[in-house]
Amino acid sequence: MANYRIAVTVSDEIIRSLDSVAQPRSIAFAELLRKALTLYTAAKKAQRDHGFEVCFYDPGSMKIEVEVINL
């Protein structure tokens, strides 16, 4: 695995959102960013290769609760 050092500039809104997710679980910012980028790249590949869309659903009812558009 290659290691890259990058500088990222994010808005205050995104930082607050990341902090709210990271704080209760004590997740490092770098780990949270890595997981977000991994999820994003997997979603883009599935969308490109298979035409899939990203959504969140209720596992009990299988009802789509939130659909992510313009990913």
PLY file of the C-alpha trace (Angstrom):
ply
format ascii 1.0
element vertex 71
property float x
property float y
property float z
element edge 70
property int vertex1
property int vertex2
end_header
0.00 0.00 0.00
1.36 3.40 -0.98
1.31 6.29 1.47
0.51 9.78 0.27
0.54 13.00 2.22
-2.14 15.45 1.13
-3.43 18.79 2.33
-7.22 19.01 2.52
-9.25 22.17 2.96
-12.80 21.61 4.16
-15.59 23.96 5.15
-16.56 24.65 8.77
-19.84 22.84 8.13
-18.04 19.66 7.06
-15.66 19.88 10.02
-18.59 20.16 12.44
-20.25 17.18 10.77
-17.06 15.10 10.95
-16.53 16.08 14.59
-20.07 15.05 15.50
-19.46 11.59 14.01
-15.92 11.15 15.33
-16.39 12.36 18.93
-18.68 9.71 20.40
-16.59 6.90 18.94
-13.12 8.43 19.32
-12.35 7.97 15.63
-9.30 9.80 14.31
-10.00 12.40 11.64
-7.62 10.64 9.21
-9.39 7.31 9.68
-12.80 8.90 9.20
-11.61 10.63 6.03
-10.09 7.37 4.73
-13.36 5.51 5.31
-15.39 8.28 3.65
-13.13 8.26 0.58
-13.27 4.46 0.39
-17.08 4.53 0.51
-17.23 7.33 -2.07
-14.92 5.58 -4.54
-16.81 2.28 -4.17
-20.13 4.06 -4.78
-18.79 5.89 -7.84
-17.39 2.65 -9.28
-20.70 0.81 -8.74
-22.56 3.70 -10.32
-20.23 3.80 -13.33
-19.91 0.04 -13.88
-23.42 -1.16 -12.99
-25.67 1.91 -12.92
-26.30 1.46 -9.19
-27.44 4.35 -7.01
-26.63 4.92 -3.34
-29.38 4.92 -0.72
-30.01 4.14 2.93
-32.79 1.74 3.79
-34.55 0.31 6.81
-33.26 -3.29 7.11
-36.51 -4.49 8.66
-38.87 -3.24 5.98
-36.34 -2.88 3.13
-37.92 0.55 2.52
-35.59 3.19 1.11
-35.33 6.03 3.63
-32.74 8.31 1.96
-31.47 8.31 -1.61
-28.15 10.00 -2.28
-28.27 11.94 -5.53
-25.55 13.83 -7.40
-22.85 11.73 -5.79
0 1
1 2
2 3
3 4
4 5
5 6
6 7
7 8
8 9
9 10
10 11
11 12
12 13
13 14
14 15
15 16
16 17
17 18
18 19
19 20
20 21
21 22
22 23
23 24
24 25
25 26
26 27
27 28
28 29
29 30
30 31
31 32
32 33
33 34
34 35
35 36
36 37
37 38
38 39
39 40
40 41
41 42
42 43
43 44
44 45
45 46
46 47
47 48
48 49
49 50
50 51
51 52
52 53
53 54
54 55
55 56
56 57
57 58
58 59
59 60
60 61
61 62
62 63
63 64
64 65
65 66
66 67
67 68
68 69
69 70
